[in-house]
Amino acid sequence: MPVPVHVVAGFLGAGKTTLLLDQLARRQDQERCAVIVNDFGEARIDATLLGGTVAVSEIAGGCVCCTAPEALVPSLQAILGELAPDRVFIEATGLARPADILDTLARSPLAAQVTLAPVVVVLDPRRLVGEPPPLLLEQLDAADIAVLNRASLADDATWDAWEEIEATLYPPLIAAPRADMGVVSTELFDLRRDLTRPHDHDHDHASTEGWSAVSRVWPAERVFDHGALTAALEASDAERVKGLFRTDLGWYRFDRASGQVDRVPSGLRSASAVDVIVQGRPTDALGLVERLDAAEWTPPQADAEPVVRLVDPNGSVAPLTRLALAALPDQVEDLSAQVPGRQGRAVPLREVLALMGPASTFVLVAGDGLTTPPAPVAEVGDALLAHSLGDGPFPQKQGGPYRVFVPPGDRRSACVNVKDVVRIVLQG
């Protein structure tokens, strides 16, 4: 039976370790738990605090969502094999993006042995007043459950700020308990998200006569064509649409309101779903749902020679071979000079992006369909696209034939990297 794995995330100082200590203490006579602790620093403070309570595996000196992702899967594999736990908690550093951790687990060979249980994000709601840290909002966007810690210290302005942010989340949170010292019920961790009913209450006025709502849910494995979804929503006259879709550009939330379609990246990974509200008969809403259902993404046919497909904002595609990449300016002949421990030849990613003209953001797409969040083209910095080792392609066993590295820097403790890059999508 698959083992439930919880990602417990939250901004720096929110109270994640305190919550886990309480949960583990109350579960010690009921189930066998294990914890993977990711301390961003080397001091091992969280691992030390938890170590006297339960079996702990630690990943120190980096963040498992970006700078130390390759350490997560072996740690989890060892825990599953040696301890046979009933439940595993992954306590992420306060600088982690939960969505990236979920992607790492989903693409790992352990995917069949574990089930991704509700993601728990712990936050101090007082951080939401004014201008909350963007990373905190990104963490909250990936949450199934938000634990509003230190609730007794919050004032009315805090709760007003929370209610405003909570209303923007789709699908809605499973639960958002208020807590002190991280104390919440153990049953909370076994809740499941219900995506089978409409969640939009924009038309909950005195009478709903003449309004119809239709919902649809698709499994997380289904991949939709981002452009086709956008076109279907822009052509629709539905009054209100809220959707969460796994697309060929990653997970996105789609909104249609007042004739406008908005698309923003989402941290949720549970399933694709949509709520459609129309003024008319249910069949009118069903028509749009059917068009969305037909917008399934079809992967391109494999080329005789591995290429990186560069896609511009208009959808034009330029396949780049290894030789084409090797002919671009400013080649890095020795990766190890910029990325310690790596060998091979690379080209600055900025030179690749410049081939397709102006764009605001770009997305890297890996061969298994997983994507990076959209990143500003202007901030591509010193990222490198590795393409060759000696006179041949960059080896698959090293993440090739095309792999992107971001060398260590002042704010990076190790190289950020994306293996097996097959597409680079530019967005206007």
C-alpha positions in Angstrom: 0.0 0.0 0.0 1.5 3.4 -0.9 2.9 5.4 2.0 1.5 8.9 2.4 4.2 11.6 2.1 3.4 15.1 3.4 5.4 18.2 2.4 5.4 20.5 5.3 6.4 24.0 4.1 6.2 27.6 5.2 8.2 30.8 5.2 11.1 31.3 7.6 10.1 31.1 11.2 6.5 30.1 10.6 6.6 27.2 13.1 7.0 24.1 10.9 9.2 22.3 13.4 7.0 23.1 16.3 4.0 21.7 14.4 5.8 18.5 13.5 7.0 18.0 17.1 3.4 18.1 18.3 2.2 15.8 15.5 4.9 13.2 16.1 4.4 13.2 19.8 0.7 12.4 19.4 1.2 9.8 16.7 4.0 7.8 18.4 1.7 5.1 19.8 -0.5 5.0 16.7 1.8 4.8 13.6 5.4 4.6 12.6 6.5 8.0 11.3 9.7 9.3 9.7 10.9 12.7 8.8 13.2 14.1 6.1 14.5 17.5 7.3 15.9 20.0 4.9 18.0 22.6 6.8 19.2 25.4 4.5 22.2 25.9 6.7 24.7 23.4 8.0 23.9 23.7 11.7 21.4 20.9 11.7 19.1 22.6 14.2 15.8 21.2 13.0 17.2 17.7 12.6 18.6 17.9 16.2 15.2 19.0 17.6 13.3 16.2 15.8 16.0 13.5 16.3 14.9 12.5 19.8 11.4 12.0 18.7 11.4 9.9 15.5 13.6 8.5 12.7 15.1 11.5 10.9 17.0 11.8 7.6 18.6 15.1 7.0 19.6 17.1 3.9 21.7 20.0 5.0 23.4 22.9 3.2 20.9 23.5 0.4 17.2 23.6 -0.5 15.6 20.4 -1.8 13.4 22.3 -4.2 16.3 23.7 -6.2 19.9 23.4 -5.0 19.7 19.9 -3.5 16.9 18.0 -5.4 19.0 14.9 -6.1 19.4 14.2 -2.4 15.7 13.9 -1.7 14.9 10.7 -3.6 17.7 8.6 -2.1 16.8 9.8 1.4 13.2 8.8 0.9 14.2 5.5 -0.7 16.4 4.6 2.3 13.6 5.5 4.7 11.0 3.4 2.9 13.4 0.4 2.6 14.8 0.4 6.1 12.0 1.7 8.3 8.8 0.7 6.4 7.0 3.8 7.9 3.3 4.4 7.9 3.7 8.1 7.1 6.6 10.3 6.0 6.9 14.1 6.6 9.2 16.2 4.5 10.0 19.4 6.4 11.3 21.8 3.8 13.5 24.8 4.4 11.6 28.1 4.8 13.0 29.1 1.3 11.6 26.1 -0.5 8.9 26.0 -3.2 6.6 23.0 -2.4 5.6 22.6 -6.0 9.2 21.8 -7.0 9.4 19.1 -4.3 6.2 17.6 -5.5 7.6 17.5 -9.1 10.7 15.8 -7.9 8.7 13.1 -6.2 6.3 12.6 -9.1 9.2 12.0 -11.6 11.1 9.7 -9.3 11.1 5.9 -9.4 9.4 5.9 -6.0 6.2 7.4 -7.4 4.4 4.0 -7.2 5.5 3.4 -3.6 4.2 6.7 -2.2 1.1 8.8 -2.4 1.3 12.6 -2.3 -0.7 13.4 0.8 -2.0 16.9 1.6 0.6 19.6 1.4 0.7 21.6 4.7 1.9 25.2 4.6 2.5 26.8 8.0 2.3 30.6 8.1 2.2 33.5 10.5 -0.8 35.4 9.1 0.7 38.7 10.3 3.2 38.4 7.4 0.3 38.9 5.0 -0.4 42.5 6.1 1.0 45.1 3.7 3.3 43.4 1.1 3.8 39.8 2.0 7.0 38.1 0.7 6.4 36.7 -2.8 7.8 33.4 -1.8 5.3 33.1 1.0 2.4 33.6 -1.5 4.0 31.0 -3.8 4.2 28.5 -0.9 0.6 29.2 -0.1 -0.5 28.7 -3.7 0.8 25.1 -3.4 -1.0 24.3 -0.2 -3.8 21.9 0.4 -4.0 22.9 4.1 -2.8 26.3 5.5 -2.1 26.3 9.3 -2.5 29.9 10.5 0.0 29.8 13.3 0.3 32.3 16.2 -3.4 33.1 15.7 -3.8 34.6 19.1 -1.4 37.4 18.2 -3.2 38.4 15.0 -5.5 41.4 14.9 -8.5 42.3 12.7 -6.3 43.8 10.0 -4.4 40.5 9.8 -7.6 38.4 9.4 -8.9 40.9 6.7 -5.7 40.4 4.8 -6.0 36.6 5.1 -9.6 36.5 3.9 -8.7 38.7 0.9 -5.8 36.3 -0.1 -7.8 33.1 0.7 -10.5 34.2 -1.7 -8.0 34.2 -4.6 -7.0 30.6 -4.1 -8.4 28.0 -6.5 -9.3 25.3 -5.8 -10.1 26.4 -2.3 -8.0 25.1 0.6 -9.1 21.8 2.2 -8.8 23.5 5.6 -7.2 26.6 7.1 -7.2 26.1 10.9 -6.1 28.8 13.2 -3.5 27.6 15.7 -1.0 28.4 18.4 2.2 26.6 18.9 1.4 24.6 15.7 -1.3 22.5 17.5 -3.8 21.1 15.0 -5.7 17.8 14.9 -4.0 14.7 13.5 -7.1 14.0 11.4 -6.4 17.1 9.4 -3.6 15.3 7.6 -6.0 12.7 6.2 -8.4 15.1 4.5 -8.7 15.0 0.7 -9.5 17.7 -1.7 -12.9 17.5 -3.4 -12.7 18.9 -6.9 -16.1 17.4 -8.1 -18.3 20.4 -7.1 -18.4 24.0 -8.2 -16.5 26.3 -5.9 -17.4 29.7 -7.3 -19.9 31.6 -5.2 -20.0 34.8 -7.3 -23.7 34.2 -8.0 -24.9 33.2 -4.6 -27.4 36.0 -4.4 -31.1 35.9 -3.6 -32.0 34.0 -6.8 -29.9 31.8 -9.0 -32.7 31.2 -11.5 -31.3 31.2 -15.0 -27.8 30.4 -14.0 -26.1 27.0 -14.5 -22.8 25.6 -13.3 -20.8 22.6 -14.5 -17.6 21.1 -13.1 -15.1 18.6 -14.5 -12.1 16.9 -13.0 -9.2 15.2 -14.9 -6.4 13.0 -13.5 -3.1 14.7 -12.8 -1.4 12.7 -15.6 -3.5 14.4 -18.3 -1.6 17.2 -20.1 -3.4 20.0 -21.8 -2.3 22.3 -24.6 -1.8 25.8 -23.0 -2.6 27.6 -26.2 -5.7 25.6 -27.0 -7.1 26.2 -23.5 -6.5 29.9 -23.9 -8.2 30.0 -27.3 -11.2 28.1 -26.0 -11.7 30.4 -23.0 -11.2 33.5 -25.1 -13.9 32.4 -27.6 -16.3 31.5 -24.8 -19.1 33.8 -23.5 -19.2 32.0 -20.1 -19.8 34.5 -17.3 -17.3 32.9 -15.0 -14.6 30.2 -15.3 -12.1 29.0 -12.8 -9.7 26.2 -13.9 -6.6 24.4 -12.7 -4.8 22.6 -15.6 -1.6 20.7 -16.1 -0.4 22.1 -19.4 2.5 21.6 -21.7 4.0 24.7 -20.0 3.4 23.5 -16.5 0.5 23.8 -14.0 -1.6 26.9 -14.5 -4.7 28.5 -13.0 -7.0 29.9 -15.7 -9.7 32.5 -14.9 -12.3 34.1 -17.1 -14.3 37.0 -15.7 -15.8 40.1 -17.4 -14.7 38.8 -20.7 -11.0 38.7 -19.7 -8.9 35.5 -19.5 -6.0 35.4 -17.0 -3.4 32.7 -16.6 -1.0 32.4 -13.7 1.3 29.5 -12.7 0.0 27.4 -9.9 1.8 25.3 -7.2 -1.0 22.8 -6.9 -0.4 19.3 -8.4 -3.5 17.4 -7.3 -5.6 17.2 -10.5 -6.9 19.3 -13.4 -10.3 20.8 -12.8 -12.7 23.5 -14.0 -15.8 25.2 -12.8 -18.0 26.9 -15.5 -20.9 29.3 -14.7 -23.1 30.5 -17.4 -26.4 32.4 -17.7 -28.4 29.8 -19.4 -28.8 26.0 -19.6 -26.3 23.5 -18.3 -25.8 22.4 -21.9 -24.2 25.8 -22.6 -21.6 25.2 -19.9 -21.1 21.6 -21.1 -20.1 22.9 -24.5 -17.2 24.8 -23.1 -16.2 21.9 -20.9 -16.1 19.6 -23.9 -13.9 22.1 -25.8 -11.5 22.2 -22.9 -11.5 18.4 -22.7 -10.5 18.3 -26.3 -7.5 20.6 -25.7 -5.2 17.7 -24.9 -1.5 18.2 -25.7 0.1 15.9 -28.3 3.8 15.6 -27.9 5.8 16.2 -31.1 7.2 13.2 -32.9 10.8 12.3 -32.0 13.5 13.5 -34.3 16.2 11.3 -35.7 18.7 13.5 -33.9 17.9 14.9 -30.4 17.0 18.6 -30.6 16.0 21.4 -28.3 12.8 23.0 -29.7 12.8 26.8 -29.2 9.2 28.1 -29.3 8.6 31.8 -29.8 5.6 33.8 -28.3 3.7 33.3 -31.6 4.1 29.5 -31.5 6.8 29.3 -34.2 9.2 26.4 -33.5 13.0 26.3 -34.3 14.6 22.9 -33.7 18.2 23.3 -32.6 20.7 20.5 -33.0 23.8 20.0 -31.0 25.9 21.4 -33.8 23.7 24.5 -34.1 24.0 25.1 -30.3 27.8 24.6 -30.5 28.0 27.3 -33.2 26.5 30.0 -31.1 28.7 32.8 -29.6 30.5 32.8 -26.2 30.9 29.0 -25.9 32.0 27.7 -22.5 34.6 25.1 -23.3 34.9 23.7 -19.8 31.8 23.5 -17.6 33.9 22.8 -14.5 35.3 26.3 -14.6 31.8 27.6 -13.7 30.0 24.6 -12.4 32.3 22.6 -10.0 32.2 18.9 -10.6 30.7 19.0 -14.0 32.4 18.4 -17.3 31.4 19.3 -20.9 30.8 22.2 -23.2 27.9 24.7 -23.0 26.5 27.8 -24.4 25.0 30.7 -22.4 21.3 30.3 -22.3 20.9 34.0 -23.1 22.4 33.3 -26.6 19.7 30.7 -27.2 16.9 32.9 -26.1 18.1 35.8 -28.3 17.5 33.6 -31.4 13.7 34.2 -31.2 13.5 37.9 -30.6 11.9 39.8 -27.8 10.1 38.0 -25.0 9.4 38.6 -21.4 9.6 35.1 -19.8 10.7 31.6 -20.7 9.9 28.1 -19.5 12.2 25.0 -19.7 10.4 21.8 -20.5 12.0 18.4 -19.6 11.6 15.2 -21.5 9.2 13.8 -18.9 6.8 16.7 -19.3 7.7 18.6 -16.2 8.5 22.3 -16.5 10.2 25.1 -14.6 8.1 28.1 -13.4 8.2 31.0 -15.9 11.4 33.0 -15.4 12.1 36.6 -16.7 14.3 36.6 -19.8 16.0 39.7 -18.4 17.1 37.6 -15.4 18.6 34.6 -17.3 22.0 35.7 -15.9 24.8 33.2 -16.3 22.6 30.1 -16.9 24.3 27.6 -19.3 22.9 25.0 -21.7 25.2 22.0 -21.8 25.2 20.3 -25.1 28.5 18.3 -25.7 31.1 16.2 -23.9 34.2 15.9 -26.0 33.2 15.3 -29.6 29.8 13.8 -28.7 26.5 14.7 -27.1 26.2 15.4 -23.4 25.5 11.9 -21.9 22.0 10.9 -20.8 23.4 9.5 -17.6 24.5 13.0 -16.7 21.1 14.5 -17.5 21.6 15.1 -21.3 21.5 15.3 -24.1 20.7 18.9 -23.2 20.8 20.2 -19.6 20.6 23.7 -18.1 22.9 24.7 -15.2 22.9 27.9 -13.1 26.4 28.1 -11.6 26.8 28.8 -7.9 26.6 32.4 -6.9 26.3 34.8 -4.0 22.7 33.7 -3.3 23.0 30.1 -4.5 24.8 27.4 -2.5 24.9 24.9 -5.3 24.0 24.6 -9.0 20.4 24.8 -10.0 19.8 22.5 -12.9 17.2 21.0 -15.3 17.9 17.7 -16.9 16.9 16.5 -20.3 15.6 19.8 -21.7 13.6 19.3 -24.8 11.8 22.6 -25.3 12.4 26.2 -24.3 9.1 28.2 -24.6 9.3 32.0 -24.8 6.2 34.0 -23.7 5.4 37.6 -24.6 
